[in-house]
Amino acid sequence: MRETSIQKPGGFSLLEVLIAIVVLSIGLLGLVGLQTSALKLNSSATSRSVALDYANAMLDKVRTNQRGAEAGFYSVNHENGANVQVATSGDSAWKDTNNWLRNLEKSVPAAKVQSCRTTDGKKCSVGKGNYYMVCIKWDQGRAEDADGKSKKGNLFEKGSQQVFLLGEL
């Protein structure tokens, strides 16, 4: 008598292959989501770093020209491309402040800036205070209106960022 051996077929079944593809696809979608989050966070960190550099630069300008700071020449209240409200006298302080604002607007679009002397670090004190504060706020994200068009979001809604520095004169 001859024995015949029955061989099991080798390889994978179609169902096993489909399950493997589904698991792989879910993993790849997770990686895409992770990459998107990483890019957003990197952009946010870059903007924060740039704003912090500009705030430090303003404090350096104020410390360099303390007479101009004491006279209020470096005081700024600037919002969303509005006309710059800086002192018009004190030539070097005026030039410094306007150049600083122009460069800031290029690097951090739609930034709101407030810089002034202060006694308590919370409110501006015209001509008073041993401290100088610089506050830069901007909207990191963009909101969408009903038509799906992007628009600038409110600065105090989700996505707004702020850098606040307080330096001694």
C-alpha positions, 0 to 999 in steps of 0.5 A, a space after each residue: 500500500 502506498 501512502 499518499 501525503 496530503 500537503 496543506 496549501 502554503 501562503 496566506 488566505 485572502 481574508 488574512 491579507 485584507 485584515 493586514 491591509 486594514 490594520 496597516 491603513 489604520 496605523 498609517 492614518 494615525 501617523 498622518 494625524 501625528 505628523 499634522 499635529 507636530 507641524 502645527 505645534 512646530 509652527 506655534 513654537 516658531 511664532 512664539 520664539 520670534 515674538 519673544 525675540 522681538 519683545 527682548 529687542 524692544 526691551 534692549 532698545 529701551 534700556 539703551 535709550 532710557 531718556 527716550 523711554 522715560 519720555 514715553 517715546 517707545 510707548 506703543 499701542 498697535 492693533 491689526 495693522 492700525 496706524 502706529 501710535 508712537 511718539 513723533 518726537 525723539 527722533 532715534 526712539 521713533 525710528 527704532 520703534 517704527 522699524 521694530 514694528 515693521 519687522 514684527 508685522 512681517 514676522 508675526 502677521 496680525 500682531 497686537 502690541 502694547 509697550 509702555 512704562 509701568 509701576 505694577 506690570 499690569 497697566 501702562 503708567 504714562 511717564 511713571 514706573 521703574 519697569 517697562 512692559 512689552 506684550 505681543 499677542 497674535 492669533 495662531 490659527 484661522 477661524 472659518 465663517 459660514 461660507 468656509 472662507 478663512 477669517 482672522 479669529 478673535 484674539 481671545 478665542 482658542 488659538 491665540 498666543 501671547 508673549 509678555 515681558 517685564 523689564 526693569 529700567 
